[in-house]
Amino acid sequence: MKFIKNNIWTLCLVALFGVFAFIGDASAQGSVMELSKTKALNVFTSVKTIMFVVGGFGLVGIAFLAIFGKVNWKWFAGLAVGLAMLAAAGSIVNYATGENMSGFNDSFQSSAQ
């Protein structure tokens, strides 16, 4: 708490500088919400790709250990269900919002048609 009291002006100036540094990108676009939607969509698709790769290696490793009795099969099932939920996240968001978000590369997109 003493650190915050001593450095409150520095923290406020850093926050203000951060706001002014990024406001140019937001005001150059049509809408701040549209820009944030686009950036969140890009981050989600990138993270989803990384998680599929890491999760695939995890599935192979946990299956190998579960076959030899080193870990419980519940771990394997939990990871598989988690990856299935990640794959279905786009469809769930589209269903909940009632609109098809453009640019949302869904894993189940071809099965819905």
N, C-alpha and C positions, 0 to 999 in steps of 0.2 A: 504494500500500500504506500509505503514511503517513496518507493521508486516512481510510482504514478504521480504522486504529489509533486515531487521534485522535477519531473520531466513532462508535465502536462502540456506545456506550450510546444515542446518538441513533438510530442505525439499528435497534437492537433495540427501542426504545420505539415507533418508527414501525411496525415489523412487528407488535408486540404490539397496538398500537392498531388496526391493520388487521384482525387476527384477531378482536378483540373487536367491532369494528364490523360485521363480516359474519356473525358466528356466530348472531345472532338470526334471520336469514332461514333459515339452514340448520336450526336446531333447531326452528323453528316448523313446518316440514314434517315429513312422516313419516320420510323417509330422506334423508341427505345425498347419496347416490348418485343417488336419483331426482331431486333438485333439480338436481344437476350435469348429469344426462342431459337434462333439460328445457331448461336454459339452453344447453347445447351444441347441441341440436337447433334452438333458436331462432336462435342465432348462425349455424349452418350454412345454414339456409334463407334468412336475410337476406343473407348473403355470396354465396350462390349466385345470388340474384336480381340483385344488383349486378354480379356477374361476367358474367352472361348479357348484361346491357345493354352493359357496356363491351366485352365480347368480340364482340358483334354489330357495334358500330361499328368495332372493330378488323378484323373480317373484311371489312367493306365497304371500309375504307381500304387494307388489304393487297391485296385483290383488285384494286382500282383501280390500285395501284402495280405489281402483278405483271403486269397486262395491258399496261402501257406499258413493262415491262422494267426498272423501277427496283429491284425486290426480287426475290428468288428465290421460286419457287412453293412451296418447302419451308416457308417461313415461314407461308404460307397454310394448307398442309396441317397443320402443327404446331398452329396455333391452332385449326383445326377439330377435330382429334383431341382436343386438350385440353378443348374445350368439350363434346365428346361424352362424354369420361370424367367430367367434372363432372356431366353430366346422368345418367349411369349410376351415380354414386357411391351413391345411395340403394339401388338394386337390389343392388349389390355388397355393401353392408353387411348388408342383409337376408339375402342368400344366405349370407354368411360366418357370421353369428350364428345363423341357423336360425330366426329369429323376425321377425315383422313389427312394426317399431317403430311404435307408435301416434303419429300426428301427423306422420309423416315424409312430407311432400308430395313425392313422387317424380315426376320428369319422365316416366318410363316407366310410370306406374301404370296408365293406361288400356290400354296395349298388353299388359300381362301378363294381363289377364282374358280 
